């Protein structure tokens, strides 16, 4: 890889990280029970374009920057680990492969069921001192809303906008 390509990739990833922070912190719908946001979309785009390592690192950095600049609670490194793993999962499912509905659904299900519902609920049980099972009903409701939203949003954005650009990696 030449330096220009690395700088270009770094700038594009940085812009998408900034977008992820904005979408997560400012463009989320906060209900009394759950926060519904679109911060997953830039991470999925990074994963599709650059793979699991870039997406994992970018999502981890976005999580840390978001917590430092716009705290909504105590920092807990477990959530950063989940964020990194989510980027990696998107990359494993979607990078250098045809972006199909099946792959998008697979990535979202792994992230939302194993990572968000499983791992994040575990982190919350540690933080809040509440039982894992006691936290599940609210978390299940959130994931029931987020899974179709994520699948639809990633699929539509990819199919309608990104694939139509001649070279997406140069278009940002």
C-alpha positions in Angstrom: 0.0 0.0 0.0 1.2 3.4 -0.8 1.1 6.4 1.7 -1.6 8.3 -0.3 -4.0 5.3 0.0 -3.3 5.0 3.7 -3.9 8.7 4.4 -7.0 8.6 2.3 -8.3 5.6 4.2 -7.5 7.2 7.5 -9.3 10.4 6.5 -12.4 8.5 5.3 -12.5 6.4 8.4 -12.1 9.5 10.6 -15.0 11.2 8.9 -17.1 8.1 9.4 -16.1 7.9 13.1 -17.1 11.5 13.5 -20.4 10.7 11.8 -20.9 7.7 14.1 -20.4 9.9 17.2 -22.9 12.5 15.9 -25.5 9.9 15.0 -25.1 8.1 18.4 -24.9 11.1 20.7 -27.2 13.7 18.9 -29.4 11.9 16.5 -30.7 9.1 18.7 -34.2 8.8 20.0 -34.2 8.4 23.7 -37.2 6.8 25.2 -37.7 6.1 28.9 -36.7 2.5 28.2 -34.3 2.4 25.3 -32.2 4.7 23.1 -32.7 4.1 19.4 -29.9 5.4 17.2 -28.2 5.1 13.8 -24.5 5.0 14.9 -24.2 1.5 13.6 -24.4 2.7 10.0 -21.0 4.4 9.7 -19.4 1.4 11.4 -21.0 -1.0 8.9 -19.8 1.2 6.0 -16.2 1.1 7.4 -16.5 -2.6 7.7 -17.7 -3.1 4.2 -15.0 -0.9 2.7 -12.0 -1.7 4.9 -12.6 -4.9 6.8 -12.9 -6.1 10.4 -9.7 -4.6 11.9 -10.4 -1.1 10.6 -14.1 -1.3 11.7 -13.3 -2.7 15.1 -10.6 -0.1 15.8 -12.8 2.7 14.5 -15.8 1.7 16.5 -13.6 1.4 19.7 -12.2 4.9 19.1 -15.7 6.3 18.4 -16.9 4.8 21.7 -14.0 6.3 23.7 -14.3 9.7 22.0 -18.0 9.8 22.4 -17.8 8.9 26.1 -15.1 11.5 26.8 -16.7 14.4 24.9 -20.3 13.6 25.5 -20.7 11.5 28.6 -24.1 10.0 29.4 -22.9 7.8 32.3 -19.8 6.3 33.7 -17.2 4.9 31.4 -17.0 1.2 31.4 -14.4 -0.6 29.2 -16.7 -3.6 28.7 -18.8 -1.5 26.4 -15.7 -0.5 24.4 -14.9 -4.1 24.0 -18.4 -4.8 22.7 -18.0 -1.9 20.3 -14.7 -3.2 18.9 -16.3 -6.7 18.5 -19.3 -5.3 16.7 -17.0 -3.6 14.1 -15.1 -6.9 13.7 -18.3 -8.8 13.2 -19.6 -6.4 10.5 -16.2 -6.7 8.8 -16.2 -10.5 8.9 -19.6 -10.7 7.4 -19.5 -7.9 4.9 -15.9 -7.1 3.8 -14.8 -8.4 0.3 -18.0 -10.3 -0.1 -21.2 -9.5 -1.9 -23.3 -7.4 0.4 -26.5 -9.5 0.5 -29.5 -9.4 2.7 -28.5 -12.7 4.2 -25.0 -11.4 5.2 -26.5 -8.2 6.6 -29.1 -10.2 8.6 -26.4 -12.5 9.9 -24.1 -9.7 11.0 -26.9 -7.8 12.7 -28.2 -11.0 14.5 -24.8 -11.9 15.8 -24.1 -8.3 17.0 -27.6 -7.7 18.5 -28.2 -11.1 20.1 -24.7 -12.2 21.2 -23.0 -8.9 21.7 -25.7 -6.3 22.6 -28.2 -8.6 24.3 -25.6 -11.0 25.8 -22.4 -9.2 26.5 -23.8 -5.7 27.0 -26.5 -7.0 29.4 -23.7 -8.7 31.3 -21.8 -5.4 31.5 -24.9 -3.7 32.7 -25.5 -6.3 35.4 -22.0 -5.7 36.7 -22.4 -1.9 36.6 -25.9 -1.8 38.1 -25.5 -4.7 40.5 -28.7 -6.2 39.1 -29.3 -9.7 37.9 -28.7 -10.5 34.3 -32.2 -12.1 33.9 -33.8 -9.0 35.4 -32.3 -6.8 32.8 -33.3 -9.0 29.8 -36.9 -7.9 29.2 -36.0 -4.3 28.5 -33.0 -5.3 26.5 -35.1 -7.8 24.4 -37.5 -5.0 23.6 -34.7 -2.8 22.4 -33.2 -5.5 20.2 -36.7 -6.4 18.8 -36.8 -2.8 17.6 -33.2 -2.4 16.5 -32.7 -5.6 14.5 -35.2 -4.8 11.7 -34.1 -1.2 11.7 -30.4 -2.0 11.3 -31.0 -4.6 8.6 -33.2 -2.3 6.6 -31.0 0.8 7.0 -27.8 -1.0 6.1 -29.3 -2.8 3.2 -31.1 0.3 1.7 -28.1 2.6 2.2 -25.7 0.1 0.6 -27.9 -0.8 -2.3 -29.4 2.6 -3.1 -26.5 5.0 -2.5 -23.1 3.4 -2.0 -23.0 0.9 -4.8 -24.0 3.5 -7.3 -20.9 5.6 -6.7 -18.1 4.8 -9.2 -15.5 4.3 -6.4 -16.9 4.8 -3.0 -13.5 4.9 -1.4 -12.7 8.0 -3.4 -16.1 9.6 -3.2 -16.1 10.5 0.5 
